[in-house]
Amino acid sequence: MPGRAGLCSTRYGGPGRAGIRQAQALSLARRNWLPGNGPNCGSGWFLLRSAQPMEHAMHTPLPLQRYRLFESHDMDEARESVARVFCPHGLGMLRPRAELDACHHSAPLSRNVSLNYVQYGPGVHIEPGYLRDFFLLQIPLRGSAEIRCGAQQVDATPRLASLRSPTEPLSMRWADDSPHLIVRMARPALVARLEALLQAPAGRPLVFDLGVPLDQPALAPLVHFIDCLRHTLDAGNALQATQALAQHAEEYLLTSLLMSATHSHSRALAGDSRRSLLPRGVRKAQEYMQAHADQPLSLADVCREAGCSARTLQAAFRQHAGMGPMDFLRQLRLDRVRAELQAAKGPGAAAGSGVRDVAQKYGFLHLGHFAAQYRSRFGELPSETASRRVQA
């Protein structure tokens, strides 16, 4: 598409002065690579050096171009196409007479994670509202964007990304010529990774600080890994061809994000010794439920083991775990069911009877209610979990 500017890209210069400007631009482009003067996997070059304008640099392919979904000057087409990957949203021009120059490339890393390149050309305002079932890490490759998410606001740049939580309403204003690299992460997958790191239910919602300073040393592993993923996907999705590699890449990406970005559970992950902060009664109750999750348990049983009254235990759980003791037990049992379904082998594993047997083992007698609770927690039906394990 003529004139489309991508990552460190515009048009060729001409003869004479234009040729001189082209040579100067090429020199500037080379200086803007991080160590190695080239797109080495893991360098993080595109995140930290793409803010400077290079109006006469040679044309290079746009990021993730082999995964192009659309190019359009039509507002409705752009809105509808982007919504199919993300969510319904409002879209409008900041300057009414400006001509939209939109494109969207979307590369699926796994079932839960995708890398996206989105640009609109002139400035736009975007109104998604609540994301609900996914998190977004958005990185301007040039330009800037004003981001509001709940009570938080940041002016995002190539050095300050934004990380949107699904529990807060989102509103954005992208400046002119501000293409973004966007990492979309399914909410159930990120919460499950958090709970695996905590070795306990998350309790309260996972909410990130909106601003993510990419030039901080703590963020370097995340920046470098996203860079590596982008180059790997640009070269052809070898990760997708091997499910195990894609799963490991997803796990590393989510873990790196949780360990380096600031969020509601950062203190626990940073080694605050989460369990030592719990009152003795809560800790004993959790240990008892973890050891007897497949046995019939009542609140009275748990209180007796914890050595306190039901009212005291419920208040302590809500304060320190963000939920009541029986809610904790239900989440624990759902986690155990999922683990057994994922580990199941043989032709009977995908049958409804296999799901029913595992559910009943952990006290879920009403399969309709169980399926709804399972889907709410993990984003899929238990039968889908079992079937995917058998197919693998």
Order of alpha helices (4+ residues) and beta strands (2+ residues): alpha-alpha-beta-alpha-beta-beta-beta-beta-beta-beta-beta-beta-beta-beta-alpha-beta-alpha-alpha-alpha-alpha-alpha-alpha-alpha-alpha-alpha-alpha-alpha-alpha
